[in-house]
Amino acid sequence: MASPGLIIRVFKDKNEMTAFLVQKWREIADHSIARTGFFAAALSGGTSPADFYRGLAALKDSFPWDQTHIFLVDERFVPFSDRDSNCGMINSLFLSRVKIPGTNIHAVITNESSPSKAAARYEEELKRFFKLTGTELPVFDLISLGIGLDGHTASLFPEAPESLSPALRQKIRLAISVEYDHVRYARISLTLPVINNAANVIFIVTGERKAEIVKRVIKERQVVFPAAMVEPSNGALMFVLDSEAASLMSRKDYVQI
């Protein structure tokens, strides 16, 4: 059964889905800028958010990009020019098309000598930007996530229920390197405590192939899957799905558009 307070929105039309996501982006940004003077969002790669990023690009000059800071939820340890780079994909669809200052784009630097050094450098950038001390966690205004067919989110992958991966057990680090035999590239990822400390977390999931894992993560809350472990401690959690991804959910579980 879905968690109390969880918001699930399902859209039949991808244009309406994109319009909704862009409007939520505006609402969260307006509130954050009024409160703190800036808007900090961490974005994910993958195919599901592509239309959303194109929708953000279409905002052009009608958005306060100079007060907006973009971070990465996770990144593959590849050059920005690589077709598998999350930053490269987001830059191509979105960031290169709006007037956001280069200093407001906080990429994972992948020209370090190792993924662990790249993760350490990214963690230092998080501490610097959010002015963190001690064991404080950053508070992102918005984190957008996807769900893999195996139930992973960010670069946090599932293992046997009785044996959580080191990445999922991590309680102190803000960013970590992740390497598995079944994953093509080493990766750098925000940790679960950082994700669960966000003010708003929005999952964006599309496609019929995701229907089974969507049901197991949202409706059944099978916590063997990292995506089901995302439960913001003081924030809002929303799943935005197309009708194909939601096809195994009951209509009573969500608001359909």
C-alpha positions as CSV (number, residue, x, y, z in Angstrom):
1,M,0.0,0.0,0.0
2,A,1.3,3.5,-0.9
3,S,2.6,5.6,2.0
4,P,0.4,8.2,3.6
5,G,1.2,11.7,2.2
6,L,2.6,10.3,-1.0
7,I,1.2,12.1,-4.1
8,I,0.9,10.1,-7.3
9,R,-0.1,11.8,-10.6
10,V,-0.7,9.9,-13.8
11,F,-0.9,11.5,-17.2
12,K,-2.2,10.1,-20.5
13,D,-0.6,12.9,-22.5
14,K,3.1,13.6,-22.4
15,N,2.6,17.3,-23.2
16,E,0.3,17.6,-20.1
17,M,2.8,15.7,-18.0
18,T,5.6,18.0,-19.1
19,A,3.5,21.1,-18.5
20,F,2.7,19.9,-15.0
21,L,6.3,19.2,-14.2
22,V,7.4,22.6,-15.4
23,Q,4.7,24.3,-13.3
24,K,5.8,22.4,-10.2
25,W,9.4,23.5,-11.0
26,R,8.2,27.1,-11.1
27,E,6.2,26.8,-7.9
28,I,9.0,25.2,-5.9
29,A,11.5,27.7,-7.3
30,D,9.4,30.7,-6.5
31,H,8.9,29.5,-3.0
32,S,12.6,28.7,-2.5
33,I,13.9,32.0,-3.9
34,A,11.4,34.0,-1.8
35,R,12.6,32.1,1.3
36,T,16.4,31.9,0.7
37,G,17.3,33.9,-2.4
38,F,18.1,30.8,-4.5
39,F,16.7,27.6,-5.9
40,A,18.9,24.4,-5.7
41,A,17.8,21.4,-7.7
42,A,19.5,18.0,-8.3
43,L,18.6,16.4,-11.6
44,S,18.9,12.8,-12.9
45,G,19.7,11.4,-16.4
46,G,17.8,8.8,-18.3
47,T,15.1,8.9,-21.0
48,S,12.1,9.5,-18.7
49,P,12.9,13.2,-17.9
50,A,13.9,14.2,-21.4
51,D,10.7,15.9,-22.3
52,F,10.7,17.7,-18.9
53,Y,14.2,19.1,-19.7
54,R,13.0,20.3,-23.1
55,G,10.1,22.0,-21.3
56,L,12.5,23.8,-19.0
57,A,14.6,24.9,-21.9
58,A,11.4,26.4,-23.4
59,L,11.2,28.8,-20.5
60,K,14.0,30.8,-22.0
61,D,14.2,34.2,-20.3
62,S,11.0,33.9,-18.3
63,F,12.7,32.2,-15.4
64,P,15.2,33.5,-12.8
65,W,18.2,31.4,-14.0
66,D,20.7,33.6,-12.2
67,Q,19.2,32.5,-8.9
68,T,19.0,28.8,-9.9
69,H,21.7,26.2,-9.1
70,I,21.7,22.9,-10.8
71,F,23.4,19.8,-9.4
72,L,23.6,16.2,-10.5
73,V,21.9,13.3,-8.6
74,D,24.5,11.0,-10.1
75,E,27.0,10.7,-12.9
76,R,28.9,8.1,-14.8
77,F,32.7,8.3,-14.6
78,V,33.0,9.3,-18.2
79,P,33.9,12.6,-19.9
80,F,31.2,15.2,-20.4
81,S,31.4,14.6,-24.1
82,D,30.5,10.9,-23.8
83,R,27.0,10.0,-24.9
84,D,26.5,8.3,-21.5
85,S,27.2,11.4,-19.5
86,N,24.2,12.6,-17.5
87,C,25.6,16.1,-17.4
88,G,26.2,16.0,-21.1
89,M,22.6,14.9,-21.7
90,I,21.1,17.6,-19.4
91,N,23.3,20.2,-20.9
92,S,22.3,19.3,-24.5
93,L,18.5,19.3,-23.8
94,F,18.3,22.1,-21.3
95,L,21.2,24.0,-19.8
96,S,22.8,25.1,-23.0
97,R,19.5,26.5,-24.1
98,V,18.9,28.9,-21.2
99,K,20.9,31.8,-19.8
100,I,22.1,30.1,-16.6
101,P,25.5,31.3,-15.4
102,G,28.2,28.7,-15.8
103,T,29.0,29.0,-12.1
104,N,25.5,27.9,-11.2
105,I,26.0,24.5,-12.8
106,H,27.6,22.2,-10.3
107,A,28.6,19.2,-12.3
108,V,30.4,16.1,-11.0
109,I,34.0,16.6,-12.2
110,T,35.0,13.3,-13.9
111,N,38.5,14.1,-15.0
112,E,39.8,13.1,-11.5
113,S,42.1,10.1,-11.3
114,S,39.4,7.8,-9.8
115,P,35.7,7.7,-9.1
116,S,36.3,8.0,-5.3
117,K,38.3,11.2,-5.8
118,A,35.5,12.6,-8.1
119,A,33.0,11.8,-5.3
120,A,35.1,13.5,-2.7
121,R,35.4,16.6,-4.8
122,Y,31.7,16.7,-5.4
123,E,31.0,16.3,-1.7
124,E,33.3,19.3,-1.0
125,E,31.3,21.3,-3.5
126,L,28.1,20.4,-1.7
127,K,29.6,21.5,1.6
128,R,30.9,24.7,0.1
129,F,27.6,25.7,-1.6
130,F,25.3,24.8,1.3
131,K,27.8,26.1,3.9
132,L,27.7,22.8,5.8
133,T,29.6,22.1,9.0
134,G,30.1,18.8,10.9
135,T,27.6,16.2,9.9
136,E,25.0,18.6,8.5
137,L,23.2,17.5,5.3
138,P,22.3,19.7,2.4
139,V,18.7,20.6,1.9
140,F,17.9,20.6,-1.8
141,D,14.8,22.4,-2.8
142,L,14.1,19.7,-5.4
143,I,15.5,16.4,-6.3
144,S,14.2,14.6,-9.4
145,L,14.7,10.9,-9.7
146,G,14.0,8.0,-12.0
147,I,13.5,4.2,-11.3
148,G,15.5,1.5,-13.1
149,L,14.0,-1.8,-14.1
150,D,15.9,-3.3,-11.1
151,G,14.4,-0.8,-8.7
152,H,17.6,1.4,-8.5
153,T,17.4,5.1,-8.2
154,A,20.2,7.6,-8.5
155,S,23.2,5.2,-8.6
156,L,22.0,3.2,-5.6
157,F,21.5,-0.4,-6.7
158,P,19.6,-3.2,-4.9
159,E,21.1,-6.3,-3.3
160,A,19.7,-9.1,-1.3
161,P,17.3,-7.8,1.5
162,E,19.6,-9.2,4.2
163,S,22.7,-7.6,2.8
164,L,22.3,-3.9,1.9
165,S,25.0,-2.6,-0.4
166,P,27.7,-0.3,1.1
167,A,26.1,2.6,-0.8
168,L,22.8,2.1,0.9
169,R,24.3,1.6,4.3
170,Q,26.2,4.9,4.0
171,K,25.0,7.4,6.7
172,I,27.8,10.0,6.8
173,R,29.0,10.7,3.2
174,L,27.1,13.1,0.9
175,A,28.4,11.7,-2.3
176,I,30.0,8.3,-3.0
177,S,31.6,6.3,-5.8
178,V,29.6,3.2,-6.8
179,E,31.2,0.2,-8.7
180,Y,29.5,-3.1,-9.5
181,D,30.3,-5.8,-11.9
182,H,26.9,-5.6,-13.6
183,V,27.1,-1.8,-14.0
184,R,28.9,-0.7,-17.2
185,Y,30.6,2.4,-15.7
186,A,31.7,3.4,-12.2
187,R,29.4,6.1,-10.9
188,I,29.3,9.0,-8.5
189,S,26.0,9.4,-6.6
190,L,24.3,11.4,-3.9
191,T,23.6,9.2,-0.9
192,L,20.2,8.2,0.5
193,P,20.4,10.5,3.5
194,V,21.0,13.5,1.2
195,I,18.0,12.5,-1.0
196,N,15.8,11.9,2.0
197,N,16.7,15.4,3.4
198,A,15.3,17.2,0.3
199,A,12.3,19.6,0.6
200,N,10.8,18.0,-2.5
201,V,11.5,14.7,-4.3
202,I,9.8,14.0,-7.6
203,F,10.1,10.6,-9.4
204,I,9.5,10.8,-13.1
205,V,8.8,7.5,-14.7
206,T,7.5,6.6,-18.2
207,G,7.0,3.5,-20.3
208,E,5.2,0.1,-20.0
209,R,8.5,-1.6,-19.2
210,K,8.5,0.2,-15.8
211,A,5.0,-0.8,-14.8
212,E,6.0,-3.8,-12.7
213,I,8.7,-2.1,-10.8
214,V,6.4,1.0,-10.3
215,K,3.8,-1.2,-8.6
216,R,6.4,-2.9,-6.4
217,V,8.0,0.4,-5.4
218,I,4.9,2.5,-4.9
219,K,2.0,0.3,-4.0
220,E,3.8,-2.6,-2.3
221,R,6.8,-0.5,-0.9
222,Q,9.2,-3.4,-1.3
223,V,12.2,-1.9,0.5
224,V,14.6,-4.3,-1.1
225,F,14.5,-1.7,-3.9
226,P,16.4,1.5,-3.3
227,A,13.6,3.6,-4.9
228,A,11.3,2.4,-2.2
229,M,13.7,3.6,0.4
230,V,13.2,7.2,-0.6
231,E,11.0,8.7,2.0
232,P,11.9,12.4,2.7
233,S,12.1,13.0,6.4
234,N,10.7,16.5,6.3
235,G,9.8,16.9,2.7
236,A,7.2,16.0,0.0
237,L,7.4,12.9,-2.2
238,M,5.7,12.8,-5.6
239,F,5.6,10.2,-8.4
240,V,4.7,11.6,-11.8
241,L,3.9,8.7,-14.2
242,D,2.6,8.2,-17.7
243,S,-0.4,5.9,-18.1
244,E,1.9,3.1,-19.3
245,A,4.1,3.2,-16.2
246,A,1.0,3.2,-14.0
247,S,-0.8,0.5,-15.9
248,L,-0.5,-2.0,-13.0
249,M,-1.7,0.4,-10.4
250,S,-5.3,0.7,-9.3
251,R,-7.0,4.0,-10.2
252,K,-7.9,4.5,-6.5
253,D,-4.2,4.8,-5.8
254,Y,-3.6,8.0,-7.9
255,V,-5.0,11.1,-9.4
256,Q,-5.3,10.7,-13.2
257,I,-5.1,13.6,-15.6
